[in-house]
Amino acid sequence: MNRAPTCAIVGGGLGGLVAYTTLRHGGLEPDEIDVFGVDADPASTFRDRAVAIRQRQMRSESDGHCFATSFPGLAVRAALRRRSVRPLLESVCDRYHPTVEEFLENVGEARARSGWEESFHLGRIDRVRAVDGGFLLDDAGLYPHVLLAPGHPGLAFPPDLEGDPRSVHAYQAHDYADDVAVVGAGMAAATEWLNALEAGARVVSIRRREPARRPLNVERQYFTRRGLAGFHRAGSEERVALLRGFLAPSYPPGEEWDEPLARAVAAGRFRVEPALNGAEQVICATGFCRGFVHDPLVADLVREHGLTTAASWIVLDPDSTVRALTDETRTLSLAGAAGQWAHPAADTLVGMKYAARFFLSRVRQWRTR
Ligand SMILES: Cc1cc2nc3c(=O)[nH]c(=O)nc-3n(C[C@H](O)[C@H](O)[C@H](O)COP(=O)(O)OP(=O)(O)OC[C@H]3O[C@@H](n4cnc5c(N)ncnc54)[C@H](O)[C@@H]3O)c2cc1C
């Protein structure tokens, strides 16, 4: 039986896939969901960026995957495949990090098993408009429930370096010159220090402040119900300050980072400087453009419907929905980077699941009303 789709997911990346597997696990059929994206492979953006910085291990842990339920996570799967309890023991101590390859296999499996292809439509959505009983997506139709997962709106370059022939963004394909300056001090920068050193380069780390050392991209407490409740209690100004704090650069602690750097310092091949001074190649490990204004679709939605914002964030309810456009007849949810007001780690797989589960529960309430 073919039904008019009730849900649309805009953005066919990992956030879109996580939302899709969650809806499917919750009982929705492929013909009830339309996914709009610019590449049928949900891993394509992630893969290109991970390959560019030669990332081998995920920063996330066992629960960083695209299936709907957190358990069994990637540690259980690795334990079964490797016939070893080691992944499980590491997971208990929060030390298990799947390889990027294992993670990508999981994405492929989730894509194949979920029916993704049956719901996927190739094409960019340019306009979302709230109307009675739902949302119009360009001329694709009316959907009562829409989850936007457009990802980051673009790569950020330091002023004056975009277009400079010496510079490349860390998330763009590149090799290493003999003298490399890496701007930034987060996970991508740290990965690039080691890559360039391994390639035989001399490396200057350009940074304004010392990076924090923490395993996950935000403090672990924000992945717990209690930590999130505290985050949700924070008033607007306090929440903006917290979110700005999370943008400060960080990379994980551990000798796998410290030892090669210490050896390179001793050999005169790695040093820290506050500003650029004429390196042959400049790698901008400076992340993404931040804020809704950089995404034309989301910026237009904010403008057209006068949505509440705070600094560069769209204000969301704790369940990741836009209150002004969500009621018993319709739902608008934001997942991924755009959903940070509801979950500080919205751009992680765990954060994407958080938005997806609330979205599913609203769809279910609507169906049974
Ligand atoms: C190198 C790297 C390593 C990472 N490691 C981890 C990790 O270890 N653990 C973790 O949890 N997270 C990690 N992340 C963060 C996160 O998982 C990724 O950024 C992930 O790709 C985000 O998924 P997304 O769907 O939000 O965005 P994307 O993967 O960028 O997908 C969004 C898609 O939507 C499309 N789109 C945008 N606008 C529209 C529109 N208007 N219409 C149709 N399509 C549209 C985009 O073109 C894109 O294809 C990592 C990120 C990077 C870059």
Ligand as a Chemical Component Dictionary entry (heavy atoms), coordinates in Angstrom:
data_LIG
# 
_chem_comp.id                   LIG 
_chem_comp.type                 NON-POLYMER 
_chem_comp.pdbx_formal_charge   0 
_chem_comp.three_letter_code    LIG 
# 
loop_
_chem_comp_atom.comp_id 
_chem_comp_atom.atom_id 
_chem_comp_atom.alt_atom_id 
_chem_comp_atom.type_symbol 
_chem_comp_atom.charge 
_chem_comp_atom.model_Cartn_x 
_chem_comp_atom.model_Cartn_y 
_chem_comp_atom.model_Cartn_z 
_chem_comp_atom.pdbx_ordinal 
LIG C1  C1  C 0 36.685 14.343 10.240 1  
LIG C2  C2  C 0 35.479 14.220 11.114 2  
LIG C3  C3  C 0 35.465 13.267 12.126 3  
LIG C4  C4  C 0 34.337 13.115 12.933 4  
LIG N1  N1  N 0 34.356 12.164 13.903 5  
LIG C5  C5  C 0 33.247 11.958 14.629 6  
LIG C6  C6  C 0 33.225 10.922 15.611 7  
LIG O1  O1  O 0 34.211 10.237 15.862 8  
LIG N2  N2  N 0 32.066 10.704 16.271 9  
LIG C7  C7  C 0 30.934 11.458 16.059 10 
LIG O2  O2  O 0 29.908 11.197 16.689 11 
LIG N3  N3  N 0 30.948 12.470 15.170 12 
LIG C8  C8  C 0 32.069 12.735 14.460 13 
LIG N4  N4  N 0 32.073 13.763 13.549 14 
LIG C9  C9  C 0 30.929 14.671 13.512 15 
LIG C10 C10 C 0 29.734 14.201 12.679 16 
LIG O3  O3  O 0 29.434 12.849 12.889 17 
LIG C11 C11 C 0 29.933 14.483 11.203 18 
LIG O4  O4  O 0 30.213 15.857 11.013 19 
LIG C12 C12 C 0 28.715 14.096 10.365 20 
LIG O5  O5  O 0 29.095 14.074 9.015  21 
LIG C13 C13 C 0 27.543 15.068 10.571 22 
LIG O6  O6  O 0 26.405 14.532 9.925  23 
LIG P1  P1  P 0 25.267 15.500 9.341  24 
LIG O7  O7  O 0 24.264 14.640 8.693  25 
LIG O8  O8  O 0 24.830 16.448 10.387 26 
LIG O9  O9  O 0 26.020 16.362 8.260  27 
LIG P2  P2  P 0 26.646 15.836 6.847  28 
LIG O10 O10 O 0 27.280 14.505 7.009  29 
LIG O11 O11 O 0 27.463 16.979 6.365  30 
LIG O12 O12 O 0 25.389 15.660 5.934  31 
LIG C14 C14 C 0 24.495 16.672 5.608  32 
LIG C15 C15 C 0 24.033 16.427 4.191  33 
LIG O13 O13 O 0 22.893 17.222 3.916  34 
LIG C16 C16 C 0 23.065 17.854 2.659  35 
LIG N5  N5  N 0 22.253 19.072 2.638  36 
LIG C17 C17 C 0 22.500 20.248 3.252  37 
LIG N6  N6  N 0 21.498 21.128 2.994  38 
LIG C18 C18 C 0 20.622 20.483 2.207  39 
LIG C19 C19 C 0 19.404 20.876 1.599  40 
LIG N7  N7  N 0 18.931 22.114 1.738  41 
LIG N8  N8  N 0 18.742 19.969 0.841  42 
LIG C20 C20 C 0 19.227 18.708 0.680  43 
LIG N9  N9  N 0 20.399 18.295 1.219  44 
LIG C21 C21 C 0 21.083 19.174 1.988  45 
LIG C22 C22 C 0 24.559 18.121 2.613  46 
LIG O14 O14 O 0 24.969 18.383 1.297  47 
LIG C23 C23 C 0 25.087 16.808 3.168  48 
LIG O15 O15 O 0 25.134 15.826 2.156  49 
LIG C24 C24 C 0 33.190 13.939 12.737 50 
LIG C25 C25 C 0 33.229 14.919 11.742 51 
LIG C26 C26 C 0 34.355 15.061 10.935 52 
LIG C27 C27 C 0 34.354 16.109 9.863  53 
# 
loop_
_chem_comp_bond.comp_id 
_chem_comp_bond.atom_id_1 
_chem_comp_bond.atom_id_2 
_chem_comp_bond.value_order 
_chem_comp_bond.pdbx_ordinal 
LIG C1  C2  SING 1  
LIG C2  C3  SING 2  
LIG C2  C26 DOUB 3  
LIG C3  C4  DOUB 4  
LIG C4  N1  SING 5  
LIG C4  C24 SING 6  
LIG N1  C5  DOUB 7  
LIG C5  C6  SING 8  
LIG C5  C8  SING 9  
LIG C6  O1  DOUB 10 
LIG C6  N2  SING 11 
LIG N2  C7  SING 12 
LIG C7  O2  DOUB 13 
LIG C7  N3  SING 14 
LIG N3  C8  DOUB 15 
LIG C8  N4  SING 16 
LIG N4  C9  SING 17 
LIG N4  C24 SING 18 
LIG C9  C10 SING 19 
LIG C10 O3  SING 20 
LIG C10 C11 SING 21 
LIG C11 O4  SING 22 
LIG C11 C12 SING 23 
LIG C12 O5  SING 24 
LIG C12 C13 SING 25 
LIG C13 O6  SING 26 
LIG O6  P1  SING 27 
LIG P1  O7  DOUB 28 
LIG P1  O8  SING 29 
LIG P1  O9  SING 30 
LIG O9  P2  SING 31 
LIG P2  O10 DOUB 32 
LIG P2  O11 SING 33 
LIG P2  O12 SING 34 
LIG O12 C14 SING 35 
LIG C14 C15 SING 36 
LIG C15 O13 SING 37 
LIG C15 C23 SING 38 
LIG O13 C16 SING 39 
LIG C16 N5  SING 40 
LIG C16 C22 SING 41 
LIG N5  C17 SING 42 
LIG N5  C21 SING 43 
LIG C17 N6  DOUB 44 
LIG N6  C18 SING 45 
LIG C18 C19 SING 46 
LIG C18 C21 DOUB 47 
LIG C19 N7  SING 48 
LIG C19 N8  DOUB 49 
LIG N8  C20 SING 50 
LIG C20 N9  DOUB 51 
LIG N9  C21 SING 52 
LIG C22 O14 SING 53 
LIG C22 C23 SING 54 
LIG C23 O15 SING 55 
LIG C24 C25 DOUB 56 
LIG C25 C26 SING 57 
LIG C26 C27 SING 58 
# 
